[in-house]
Amino acid sequence: MKNKHSIYYLLWQQNTISNWPIYHTLYDRCHTELTTYCLSMLNNHKVARVIAYEAILELMSQLDDERVQNPDAWIINLAARKCQQRQAAA
C-alpha cells in the first residue's frame, strides 16, 4: 500500500486534482530535498537539480502503477541510480 503521508505521494495527488498552489509548494519542497540528496553524491549543483527534476517527473508518471509501493524509497533509489550513472560517465 502506498504511504499516504509520503511527500512524493502528496505531490502526485495534488497534481492529479490540479490544486496548483499546493502542488507548487509540494514540488518546491520535494525538488529542494531531492536536489540536496543528489548534491551529496555529485559536485555539480546544476546536474543535481536536473536529476532531481527528472526523478520527480518519472515518479509522477509511475505512481498509478501498483508496483510503486513506497514513493519515498522509489524516488531515492532512482535518484541514486541516476547520480551513479552520471558519475560513471564522467
MARVEXLO-984196 format. One record per atom (N, C-alpha, C): residue number from 1; y, z, x; atom name. Coordinates in Angstrom, 3 decimals, m for minus. Atoms other than C-alpha are relative to their C-alpha. Layout:
// residues N
site num NUM, v Y, w Z, u X, atomo CA
...
//
This chain:
// residues 90
site num 1, v m1.178, w 0.000, u 0.832, atomo N
site num 1, v 0.000, w 0.000, u 0.000, atomo CA
site num 1, v 1.249, w 0.000, u 0.883, atomo C
site num 2, v m1.248, w 0.076, u m0.752, atomo N
site num 2, v 3.477, w m0.817, u 1.221, atomo CA
site num 2, v 0.759, w 1.312, u m0.113, atomo C
site num 3, v m0.808, w m1.210, u m0.017, atomo N
site num 3, v 5.677, w 2.076, u 2.220, atomo CA
site num 3, v 1.325, w m0.283, u m0.686, atomo C
site num 4, v m1.205, w 0.262, u 0.798, atomo N
site num 4, v 8.386, w 2.079, u m0.428, atomo CA
site num 4, v 1.249, w 0.622, u 0.618, atomo C
site num 5, v m1.129, w m0.632, u m0.658, atomo N
site num 5, v 10.601, w 4.182, u 1.852, atomo CA
site num 5, v 0.351, w m0.695, u 1.309, atomo C
site num 6, v m0.270, w 0.756, u m1.214, atomo N
site num 6, v 10.487, w 1.711, u 4.730, atomo CA
site num 6, v 1.342, w m0.706, u m0.121, atomo C
site num 7, v m1.298, w 0.673, u 0.008, atomo N
site num 7, v 13.940, w 0.425, u 5.637, atomo CA
site num 7, v m0.200, w m1.509, u m0.129, atomo C
site num 8, v 0.255, w 1.440, u 0.061, atomo N
site num 8, v 12.424, w m3.046, u 6.015, atomo CA
site num 8, v m0.474, w m0.417, u m1.389, atomo C
site num 9, v 0.405, w 0.288, u 1.374, atomo N
site num 9, v 10.772, w m2.896, u 2.603, atomo CA
site num 9, v 1.213, w 0.038, u m0.926, atomo C
site num 10, v m1.214, w m0.081, u 0.807, atomo N
site num 10, v 14.079, w m1.801, u 1.078, atomo CA
site num 10, v 0.889, w m1.220, u 0.206, atomo C
site num 11, v m0.774, w 1.206, u m0.294, atomo N
site num 11, v 15.820, w m4.701, u 2.820, atomo CA
site num 11, v m0.561, w m1.178, u m0.796, atomo C
site num 12, v 0.639, w 1.097, u 0.745, atomo N
site num 12, v 13.323, w m7.149, u 1.326, atomo CA
site num 12, v 0.234, w 0.154, u m1.501, atomo C
site num 13, v m0.159, w m0.239, u 1.430, atomo N
site num 13, v 13.555, w m5.541, u m2.108, atomo CA
site num 13, v 1.425, w m0.324, u m0.452, atomo C
site num 14, v m1.381, w 0.272, u 0.376, atomo N
site num 14, v 17.358, w m5.713, u m2.193, atomo CA
site num 14, v 0.306, w m1.492, u 0.096, atomo C
site num 15, v m0.192, w 1.442, u m0.132, atomo N
site num 15, v 17.234, w m9.328, u m1.021, atomo CA
site num 15, v m0.561, w m0.722, u m1.223, atomo C
site num 16, v 0.628, w 0.684, u 1.130, atomo N
site num 16, v 14.926, w m10.262, u m3.885, atomo CA
site num 16, v 0.748, w 0.226, u m1.307, atomo C
site num 17, v m0.747, w m0.223, u 1.242, atomo N
site num 17, v 17.194, w m8.730, u m6.526, atomo CA
site num 17, v 1.468, w m0.375, u 0.162, atomo C
site num 18, v m1.343, w 0.532, u m0.267, atomo N
site num 18, v 20.335, w m10.210, u m4.975, atomo CA
site num 18, v 1.108, w 1.043, u m0.143, atomo C
site num 19, v m1.027, w m1.031, u m0.030, atomo N
site num 19, v 22.228, w m6.962, u m4.596, atomo CA
site num 19, v 0.674, w m0.089, u 1.369, atomo C
site num 20, v m0.569, w 0.349, u m1.302, atomo N
site num 20, v 24.413, w m8.322, u m1.791, atomo CA
site num 20, v 0.628, w 1.148, u 0.771, atomo C
site num 21, v m0.582, w m1.080, u m0.808, atomo N
site num 21, v 26.429, w m5.215, u m0.828, atomo CA
site num 21, v m1.064, w 0.901, u 0.631, atomo C
site num 22, v 1.068, w m0.849, u m0.539, atomo N
site num 22, v 23.299, w m3.104, u m0.444, atomo CA
site num 22, v m0.817, w m0.778, u 1.016, atomo C
site num 23, v 0.772, w 0.833, u m0.923, atomo N
site num 23, v 21.433, w m5.980, u 1.204, atomo CA
site num 23, v 0.679, w m0.074, u 1.366, atomo C
site num 24, v m0.705, w 0.123, u m1.284, atomo N
site num 24, v 24.109, w m6.431, u 3.862, atomo CA
site num 24, v 0.044, w 1.321, u 0.757, atomo C
site num 25, v 0.027, w m1.308, u m0.656, atomo N
site num 25, v 24.265, w m2.705, u 4.575, atomo CA
site num 25, v m1.362, w 0.233, u 0.635, atomo C
site num 26, v 1.354, w m0.164, u m0.532, atomo N
site num 26, v 20.487, w m2.592, u 4.993, atomo CA
site num 26, v m0.245, w m0.964, u 1.158, atomo C
site num 27, v 0.196, w 0.976, u m1.067, atomo N
site num 27, v 20.476, w m5.787, u 7.059, atomo CA
site num 27, v 0.690, w 0.460, u 1.279, atomo C
site num 28, v m0.733, w m0.457, u m1.187, atomo N
site num 28, v 23.144, w m4.421, u 9.402, atomo CA
site num 28, v m0.742, w 1.136, u 0.697, atomo C
site num 29, v 0.727, w m1.134, u m0.585, atomo N
site num 29, v 21.177, w m1.216, u 9.893, atomo CA
site num 29, v m1.300, w m0.454, u 0.653, atomo C
site num 30, v 1.269, w 0.491, u m0.544, atomo N
site num 30, v 17.859, w m2.999, u 10.398, atomo CA
site num 30, v 0.232, w m0.805, u 1.273, atomo C
site num 31, v m0.246, w 0.866, u m1.147, atomo N
site num 31, v 19.308, w m5.564, u 12.762, atomo CA
site num 31, v 0.458, w 0.810, u 1.199, atomo C
site num 32, v m0.475, w m0.837, u m1.101, atomo N
site num 32, v 21.090, w m2.930, u 14.847, atomo CA
site num 32, v m1.152, w 0.773, u 0.637, atomo C
site num 33, v 1.129, w m0.776, u m0.516, atomo N
site num 33, v 17.982, w m0.761, u 15.174, atomo CA
site num 33, v m1.006, w m0.894, u 0.720, atomo C
site num 34, v 0.977, w 0.902, u m0.608, atomo N
site num 34, v 15.710, w m3.703, u 15.934, atomo CA
site num 34, v 0.555, w m0.623, u 1.283, atomo C
site num 35, v m0.627, w 0.521, u m1.221, atomo N
site num 35, v 18.180, w m5.152, u 18.461, atomo CA
site num 35, v m0.092, w 1.034, u 1.115, atomo C
site num 36, v 0.098, w m1.078, u m0.994, atomo N
site num 36, v 18.254, w m1.791, u 20.247, atomo CA
site num 36, v m1.419, w 0.097, u 0.538, atomo C
site num 37, v 1.394, w m0.030, u m0.425, atomo N
site num 37, v 14.462, w m1.775, u 20.326, atomo CA
site num 37, v m0.304, w m1.163, u 0.945, atomo C
site num 38, v 0.238, w 1.177, u m0.836, atomo N
site num 38, v 14.353, w m5.319, u 21.741, atomo CA
site num 38, v 0.729, w 0.132, u 1.337, atomo C
site num 39, v m0.786, w m0.172, u m1.224, atomo N
site num 39, v 17.050, w m4.458, u 24.267, atomo CA
site num 39, v m0.680, w 0.970, u 0.962, atomo C
site num 40, v 0.730, w m0.920, u m0.875, atomo N
site num 40, v 14.826, w m1.662, u 25.581, atomo CA
site num 40, v m1.057, w m0.739, u 0.826, atomo C
site num 41, v 0.986, w 0.799, u m0.730, atomo N
site num 41, v 12.410, w m4.393, u 26.701, atomo CA
site num 41, v 0.634, w m1.152, u 0.761, atomo C
site num 42, v m0.680, w 1.140, u m0.609, atomo N
site num 42, v 14.933, w m7.058, u 27.685, atomo CA
site num 42, v 1.333, w 0.469, u 0.579, atomo C
site num 43, v m1.307, w m0.325, u m0.564, atomo N
site num 43, v 18.116, w m7.032, u 29.750, atomo CA
site num 43, v 1.087, w m0.921, u m0.518, atomo C
site num 44, v m0.939, w 0.979, u 0.514, atomo N
site num 44, v 19.861, w m9.641, u 27.653, atomo CA
site num 44, v 0.301, w 0.313, u m1.463, atomo C
site num 45, v m0.371, w m0.411, u 1.354, atomo N
site num 45, v 21.761, w m8.468, u 24.568, atomo CA
site num 45, v m0.069, w m1.163, u m0.986, atomo C
site num 46, v 0.008, w 1.171, u 0.881, atomo N
site num 46, v 22.121, w m11.974, u 23.139, atomo CA
site num 46, v m1.427, w m0.354, u m0.429, atomo C
site num 47, v 1.400, w 0.317, u 0.304, atomo N
site num 47, v 18.376, w m12.660, u 23.351, atomo CA
site num 47, v m0.603, w 1.081, u m0.906, atomo C
site num 48, v 0.508, w m1.099, u 0.836, atomo N
site num 48, v 17.590, w m9.226, u 21.872, atomo CA
site num 48, v 0.476, w m0.160, u m1.444, atomo C
site num 49, v m0.538, w 0.207, u 1.345, atomo N
site num 49, v 19.874, w m9.982, u 18.883, atomo CA
site num 49, v m0.713, w m1.158, u m0.711, atomo C
site num 50, v 0.679, w 1.160, u 0.587, atomo N
site num 50, v 18.226, w m13.368, u 18.310, atomo CA
site num 50, v m1.430, w 0.364, u m0.399, atomo C
site num 51, v 1.377, w m0.394, u 0.311, atomo N
site num 51, v 14.718, w m11.915, u 18.466, atomo CA
site num 51, v m0.022, w 0.922, u m1.213, atomo C
site num 52, v m0.073, w m0.905, u 1.161, atomo N
site num 52, v 15.696, w m9.150, u 16.018, atomo CA
site num 52, v 0.250, w m0.796, u m1.282, atomo C
site num 53, v m0.317, w 0.839, u 1.163, atomo N
site num 53, v 17.163, w m11.721, u 13.636, atomo CA
site num 53, v m1.223, w m0.801, u m0.432, atomo C
site num 54, v 1.190, w 0.793, u 0.320, atomo N
site num 54, v 14.076, w m13.947, u 13.831, atomo CA
site num 54, v m1.099, w 0.874, u m0.598, atomo C
site num 55, v 1.040, w m0.896, u 0.501, atomo N
site num 55, v 11.762, w m10.983, u 13.264, atomo CA
site num 55, v 0.304, w 0.419, u m1.442, atomo C
site num 56, v m0.367, w m0.375, u 1.367, atomo N
site num 56, v 13.696, w m9.899, u 10.168, atomo CA
site num 56, v m0.236, w m1.161, u m0.962, atomo C
site num 57, v 0.243, w 1.169, u 0.856, atomo N
site num 57, v 13.577, w m13.433, u 8.769, atomo CA
site num 57, v m1.489, w m0.195, u m0.271, atomo C
site num 58, v 1.443, w 0.138, u 0.195, atomo N
site num 58, v 9.823, w m13.612, u 9.344, atomo CA
site num 58, v m0.532, w 1.069, u m0.943, atomo C
site num 59, v 0.441, w m1.065, u 0.890, atomo N
site num 59, v 9.337, w m10.262, u 7.659, atomo CA
site num 59, v 0.387, w m0.305, u m1.443, atomo C
site num 60, v m0.456, w 0.321, u 1.348, atomo N
site num 60, v 11.400, w m11.372, u 4.660, atomo CA
site num 60, v m0.909, w m1.027, u m0.660, atomo C
site num 61, v 0.863, w 1.033, u 0.572, atomo N
site num 61, v 9.111, w m14.359, u 4.221, atomo CA
site num 61, v m1.440, w 0.482, u m0.164, atomo C
site num 62, v 1.383, w m0.467, u 0.022, atomo N
site num 62, v 5.920, w m12.302, u 4.671, atomo CA
site num 62, v m0.260, w 1.196, u m0.901, atomo C
site num 63, v 0.242, w m1.253, u 0.709, atomo N
site num 63, v 6.451, w m9.173, u 2.586, atomo CA
site num 63, v m0.744, w m0.149, u m1.317, atomo C
site num 64, v 0.791, w 0.187, u 1.223, atomo N
site num 64, v 4.947, w m10.678, u m0.552, atomo CA
site num 64, v m1.482, w m0.103, u 0.310, atomo C
site num 65, v 1.378, w 0.130, u m0.437, atomo N
site num 65, v 1.782, w m11.182, u 1.436, atomo CA
site num 65, v m0.625, w 1.393, u 0.078, atomo C
site num 66, v 0.651, w m1.312, u 0.045, atomo N
site num 66, v m0.599, w m8.295, u 0.821, atomo CA
site num 66, v m0.503, w 0.456, u 1.374, atomo C
site num 67, v 0.460, w m0.390, u m1.330, atomo N
site num 67, v m1.598, w m8.357, u 4.493, atomo CA
site num 67, v 1.021, w 0.867, u 0.728, atomo C
site num 68, v m1.030, w m0.829, u m0.624, atomo N
site num 68, v 1.701, w m6.668, u 5.409, atomo CA
site num 68, v m0.015, w 1.349, u m0.711, atomo C
site num 69, v 0.149, w m1.312, u 0.622, atomo N
site num 69, v 0.720, w m3.108, u 4.594, atomo CA
site num 69, v 1.091, w 0.971, u 0.448, atomo C
site num 70, v m0.992, w m0.917, u m0.560, atomo N
site num 70, v 3.241, w m1.365, u 6.841, atomo CA
site num 70, v 1.122, w m0.830, u 0.624, atomo C
site num 71, v m1.074, w 0.861, u m0.517, atomo N
site num 71, v 6.509, w m3.313, u 7.252, atomo CA
site num 71, v 0.616, w 0.497, u 1.303, atomo C
site num 72, v m0.593, w m0.546, u m1.224, atomo N
site num 72, v 7.817, w m0.955, u 9.947, atomo CA
site num 72, v m0.844, w m0.381, u 1.220, atomo C
site num 73, v 0.890, w 0.319, u m1.121, atomo N
site num 73, v 4.792, w m1.397, u 12.201, atomo CA
site num 73, v m0.079, w m1.512, u 0.210, atomo C
site num 74, v 0.110, w 1.458, u m0.091, atomo N
site num 74, v 4.554, w m5.118, u 11.424, atomo CA
site num 74, v 1.175, w m0.587, u 0.764, atomo C
site num 75, v m1.179, w 0.594, u m0.632, atomo N
site num 75, v 8.124, w m5.890, u 12.462, atomo CA
site num 75, v 0.147, w 0.473, u 1.452, atomo C
site num 76, v m0.066, w m0.494, u m1.376, atomo N
site num 76, v 7.976, w m3.676, u 15.572, atomo CA
site num 76, v m0.999, w m0.765, u 0.863, atomo C
site num 77, v 0.996, w 0.768, u m0.756, atomo N
site num 77, v 4.780, w m5.420, u 16.680, atomo CA
site num 77, v 0.448, w m1.440, u 0.222, atomo C
site num 78, v m0.486, w 1.374, u m0.125, atomo N
site num 78, v 6.303, w m8.839, u 16.010, atomo CA
site num 78, v 1.117, w m0.077, u 1.040, atomo C
site num 79, v m1.108, w m0.007, u m0.962, atomo N
site num 79, v 9.477, w m7.995, u 17.931, atomo CA
site num 79, v m0.517, w 0.224, u 1.419, atomo C
site num 80, v 0.563, w m0.261, u m1.327, atomo N
site num 80, v 7.444, w m6.612, u 20.826, atomo CA
site num 80, v m0.688, w m1.250, u 0.556, atomo C
site num 81, v 0.661, w 1.235, u m0.442, atomo N
site num 81, v 5.322, w m9.793, u 20.983, atomo CA
site num 81, v 1.029, w m1.039, u 0.418, atomo C
site num 82, v m1.046, w 0.976, u m0.320, atomo N
site num 82, v 8.454, w m11.963, u 20.929, atomo CA
site num 82, v 0.710, w 0.356, u 1.306, atomo C
site num 83, v m0.633, w m0.431, u m1.251, atomo N
site num 83, v 10.035, w m9.900, u 23.711, atomo CA
site num 83, v m0.926, w m0.262, u 1.191, atomo C
site num 84, v 0.976, w 0.252, u m1.066, atomo N
site num 84, v 6.850, w m10.120, u 25.804, atomo CA
site num 84, v m0.098, w m1.495, u 0.302, atomo C
site num 85, v 0.035, w 1.441, u m0.218, atomo N
site num 85, v 6.740, w m13.892, u 25.287, atomo CA
site num 85, v 1.237, w m0.458, u 0.760, atomo C
site num 86, v m1.252, w 0.345, u m0.685, atomo N
site num 86, v 10.366, w m14.140, u 26.381, atomo CA
site num 86, v m0.056, w 0.412, u 1.469, atomo C
site num 87, v 0.124, w m0.485, u m1.377, atomo N
site num 87, v 9.660, w m12.046, u 29.495, atomo CA
site num 87, v m0.940, w m0.888, u 0.807, atomo C
site num 88, v 0.982, w 0.837, u m0.702, atomo N
site num 88, v 6.635, w m14.186, u 30.380, atomo CA
site num 88, v 0.575, w m1.385, u 0.304, atomo C
site num 89, v m0.595, w 1.336, u m0.197, atomo N
site num 89, v 8.677, w m17.384, u 30.001, atomo CA
site num 89, v 1.096, w 0.014, u 1.041, atomo C
site num 90, v m1.133, w m0.096, u m0.957, atomo N
site num 90, v 11.467, w m16.108, u 32.255, atomo CA
site num 90, v m0.455, w m0.057, u 1.442, atomo C
//
